[in-house]
Amino acid sequence: MERGVKLTGATVHFVNEGMDEGPIIAQKAVEVFQDDTAEVLQRRVMEQAEWVLLPQVIDDIANERIYVEDGKVRKK
């Protein structure tokens, strides 16, 4: 926020041996407003991105609609 970024968001990825290196499953951007506090922005990211993406991704994995092939996420 101090650098004036306009977007932040959430990324869901498969876990591998590295730190945040697994293949990306889904991403969602969230707008940063000039008067945001860290707490307000964190809540917006949770509500608009994390809480939307995670149930969708879990459902896709549970129903075998996505998989990793050659290090990339594929959808059936």
C-alpha positions in Angstrom: 0.0 0.0 0.0 2.9 2.3 0.8 4.2 1.8 -2.8 0.9 2.8 -4.3 -0.1 -0.5 -5.8 -3.6 -0.6 -7.3 -4.2 -4.4 -7.2 -3.4 -7.2 -4.8 -5.2 -10.6 -4.6 -4.9 -14.3 -3.8 -3.3 -17.2 -5.5 -4.1 -20.9 -4.9 -1.4 -23.4 -6.0 -0.5 -27.0 -5.6 2.2 -27.5 -2.9 5.6 -28.8 -3.8 9.0 -28.9 -2.1 9.6 -25.1 -2.6 8.1 -22.1 -1.0 5.1 -20.8 -3.0 6.5 -22.6 -6.1 3.8 -25.1 -7.0 1.7 -24.9 -10.1 -0.9 -22.1 -9.9 -4.5 -23.4 -9.9 -6.4 -20.1 -9.6 -5.8 -16.4 -9.0 -8.1 -13.4 -8.3 -7.2 -9.7 -8.2 -8.6 -7.3 -5.6 -8.6 -3.5 -6.0 -6.6 -1.5 -3.4 -8.2 1.8 -2.5 -6.3 4.9 -1.4 -7.9 5.0 2.0 -7.5 1.3 2.8 -6.0 0.2 6.1 -4.1 -3.1 6.2 -7.0 -4.6 8.1 -9.7 -3.4 5.6 -7.7 -4.6 2.7 -7.0 -8.0 4.3 -10.7 -8.4 4.8 -11.5 -7.5 1.2 -8.9 -10.0 -0.1 -10.5 -12.7 2.1 -14.0 -11.9 1.1 -13.5 -11.2 -2.6 -10.7 -13.7 -3.4 -9.7 -16.3 -0.9 -13.3 -17.2 0.2 -14.3 -17.5 -3.4 -11.3 -19.3 -4.8 -10.7 -21.9 -2.1 -14.2 -23.6 -2.2 -14.1 -23.7 -6.1 -10.6 -25.2 -6.1 -11.4 -27.8 -3.4 -14.5 -28.8 -5.4 -12.4 -29.1 -8.6 -9.8 -31.2 -6.9 -12.4 -33.4 -5.1 -14.2 -34.0 -8.4 -11.0 -34.6 -10.4 -11.6 -31.7 -12.7 -8.0 -30.4 -12.4 -4.7 -32.2 -12.4 -1.0 -31.4 -12.9 0.7 -32.5 -16.1 4.3 -31.5 -17.0 4.3 -29.0 -14.1 1.2 -27.2 -15.3 -2.4 -27.3 -14.0 -4.8 -28.8 -16.5 -8.6 -28.8 -16.5 -10.8 -31.6 -17.7 
